Structure formats: C-alpha cells, structure tokens
Amino acid sequence: MLLLNNIVKHYYAAGKTVEALKGISIGFRKKEFVSILGPSGCGKTTLLNIIGGLDQYTSGDLVIGGKSTKDFKDHDWDVYRNHRIGFIFQTYNLIPHQTVLSNVELALTISGMSKKQRVELSKKVLDQVGLAGEYYKRPNQLSGGQQQRVAIARALVNDPEILPTSRQARSIRRRACR
C-alpha cells in the first residue's frame, strides 16, 4: 500500500546541508500498525511528514497504492492528504475561535459533502471518541485530553487509510476508540 524506496531528505540551513534522512526504504501493508522509534533528532517526524505529504523528499520515491509520487503536483498532494491521510498532531493544532464541531468538520470541507452530512458525520465521530454533547465548546474550554480527542476525531472523520500519530496521541486513540 505504501512504499518508501531509498528516501533521502536534506535541509539547507545557515549555508549547511543537514541530512535528515539517509536512504530509508520500508514498506507498509494495509491495516498494519507500525511504530517508528528512535532518539530525538533521528528523523522520525521528517519521515512522518514525508509519508503524510507535508514535506517533500530530496530523492528516492514514495509509492502510494502502486503509484509513484515523483511527478505529483500540488493538487495531487492535496487530494492525497484530504482523502487518504488523517493527521493527529502532537500539539493538536485546533483553531481556538472555532467550536469543537467546527474543528472536526473542517477536515470534511473540501470533500464535497453537504453541510448537513458534514455535521452529522462530525458529531458521530466526536461521540465515538467520548465527546458527545461537547460540540459547541471552544478548545480552551476543554481539558488537554479532550482537546486531543478533538484532534483524533478530526483525523478519523475522513476514514483515512493512513494515520500518522505521535506516541501520546496513539495511546489516547486506542482508549477512546474501543
């Protein structure tokens, strides 16, 4: 389903080249649960950002569902991120002036669903992560754990094939979605 073939990522900072990834090759099967472990600064986040289409690799190839991403345009990456990826960010990235419901619904806005369908689906997923009745609160009115559940609901609402997460979010997701 997902194959990284000799992925290299270089950053350029202060006139120097930083080698973040040095030829990573790995394949992931459908419905496989994988943990990426390593010390701080070893490239875990860079790897997840490449898999999620948030960052571009310097060389190598990311193959998604048998299709190379070497020639992906911005639009192709947008479609990939919207329809196949669900992100759970370590810092949640909730929009503070939006309600819980609006934060989750945001993930569906470019899906082509009607407003009514977006609201119904968002409420259903919020209920599944234990936030029934919290739809109209703002993020600052929630505990840290509840905010994380909003982020998890936002990631799950599109029923993504790939769900890159931090260790902390993964353990909450397991508890919330049993």
Helices and strands as residue ranges (DSSP letters): E 2-13, E 16-28, H 44-51, E 59-64, E 67-68, H 74-84, H 100-105, G 106-108, H 115-128, G 139-141, H 144-156, H 167-176
